[in-house]
Amino acid sequence: MIKKQPAKKVSRQRLWQRKQIANGQCTICTEPRVNGTHCQKHRDKQLKLSKRRYRDLHPNHKPHLPKAKWDAVDWSLPEKEIAKKLKQTIHAVIGQKRRRFKLVKTWVPIEDLAE
């Protein structure tokens, strides 16, 4: 015999949010949506909050460098020196070098590449 699950009640807040989504409005205010559920103002606010939470959870995370900074690198320098200058890991530098110069990805010990 299968027991039937009791139907869960949906809160008034969730019903209002569903109605807002159906009308194409933000679930927090009544402005038009720009993405799934939020207007531009609340989308930016949520993004900023998410980034801060991620930084708090991952304090040693190094953000990606913009393309312009990688373009300005003097690739004739050793990888270790480039990594130190840009405050990036040696693996990030080696990966960028491979991408930029279309180096074939063969197995080579990292120590050999870093010299």
C-alpha positions as CSV (number, residue, x, y, z in Angstrom):
1,M,0.0,0.0,0.0
2,I,1.4,3.4,-1.0
3,K,0.9,6.3,1.3
4,K,-0.1,9.5,-0.2
5,Q,2.0,12.5,0.6
6,P,0.0,15.4,2.0
7,A,-0.1,18.4,-0.3
8,K,2.2,21.2,0.8
9,K,0.8,24.6,1.3
10,V,2.3,27.3,-0.8
11,S,3.0,30.5,1.1
12,R,1.4,33.9,0.2
13,Q,4.8,35.2,-0.6
14,R,5.6,32.4,-3.1
15,L,2.2,32.8,-4.7
16,W,2.9,36.5,-5.2
17,Q,6.3,35.7,-6.6
18,R,4.8,33.3,-9.1
19,K,2.2,35.9,-10.2
20,Q,5.0,38.5,-10.6
21,I,7.0,36.0,-12.8
22,A,3.9,35.3,-14.9
23,N,3.4,39.0,-15.4
24,G,7.0,39.5,-16.4
25,Q,7.9,41.5,-13.3
26,C,10.7,41.3,-10.7
27,T,10.0,39.0,-7.8
28,I,11.1,41.7,-5.3
29,C,9.7,44.9,-6.8
30,T,7.3,45.6,-9.7
31,E,9.9,46.6,-12.3
32,P,10.2,44.6,-15.6
33,R,12.5,41.5,-15.4
34,V,15.8,41.4,-17.3
35,N,16.6,37.8,-16.5
36,G,14.8,34.8,-14.9
37,T,13.3,36.5,-11.9
38,H,14.9,39.9,-11.2
39,C,15.0,43.5,-12.6
40,Q,18.3,45.1,-13.4
41,K,18.7,46.7,-9.9
42,H,18.0,43.5,-8.0
43,R,20.0,41.4,-10.4
44,D,23.1,43.5,-9.9
45,K,22.5,43.5,-6.1
46,Q,22.2,39.6,-6.1
47,L,25.4,39.3,-8.3
48,K,27.4,41.5,-5.9
49,L,26.2,39.5,-2.9
50,S,27.0,36.2,-4.6
51,K,30.5,37.4,-5.4
52,R,31.1,38.5,-1.8
53,R,29.8,35.2,-0.4
54,Y,32.2,33.3,-2.8
55,R,35.2,35.5,-1.7
56,D,34.3,34.8,1.9
57,L,34.1,31.0,1.3
58,H,37.3,30.9,-0.9
59,P,39.7,33.4,0.6
60,N,42.7,32.1,-1.4
61,H,40.9,32.4,-4.8
62,K,42.8,34.5,-7.3
63,P,40.5,36.2,-9.8
64,H,41.1,35.8,-13.5
65,L,43.2,38.4,-15.1
66,P,41.6,40.5,-17.9
67,K,42.7,39.6,-21.5
68,A,44.5,43.0,-21.8
69,K,46.9,42.1,-18.9
70,W,47.7,38.7,-20.5
71,D,48.3,40.5,-23.9
72,A,50.9,42.8,-22.2
73,V,53.0,39.9,-20.9
74,D,56.6,39.5,-22.1
75,W,56.5,35.8,-23.0
76,S,60.3,35.7,-23.4
77,L,60.6,35.7,-19.5
78,P,60.6,32.5,-17.6
79,E,57.1,31.3,-16.4
80,K,58.1,31.6,-12.7
81,E,58.9,35.2,-13.2
82,I,55.7,36.0,-15.1
83,A,53.7,34.2,-12.4
84,K,55.4,36.2,-9.6
85,K,54.9,39.5,-11.5
86,L,51.2,38.9,-12.2
87,K,50.5,37.2,-8.8
88,Q,49.2,34.1,-10.5
89,T,50.0,30.4,-10.2
90,I,52.6,28.9,-12.5
91,H,49.9,26.6,-13.8
92,A,47.8,29.6,-14.9
93,V,50.8,31.1,-16.8
94,I,51.6,27.8,-18.5
95,G,47.9,27.4,-19.5
96,Q,47.9,30.8,-21.0
97,K,51.1,30.2,-22.9
98,R,49.7,27.0,-24.3
99,R,46.5,28.7,-25.4
100,R,48.3,31.7,-27.0
101,F,51.0,29.8,-28.8
102,K,48.8,26.8,-29.6
103,L,51.3,24.5,-28.0
104,V,50.5,20.8,-28.3
105,K,49.4,19.4,-25.0
106,T,51.9,16.6,-24.4
107,W,52.9,15.3,-21.0
108,V,55.8,17.2,-19.7
109,P,56.7,17.6,-16.0
110,I,55.8,21.1,-14.8
111,E,59.3,21.5,-13.3
112,D,60.7,21.2,-16.8
113,L,58.4,23.9,-18.2
114,A,59.0,26.3,-15.4
115,E,62.7,26.6,-16.0
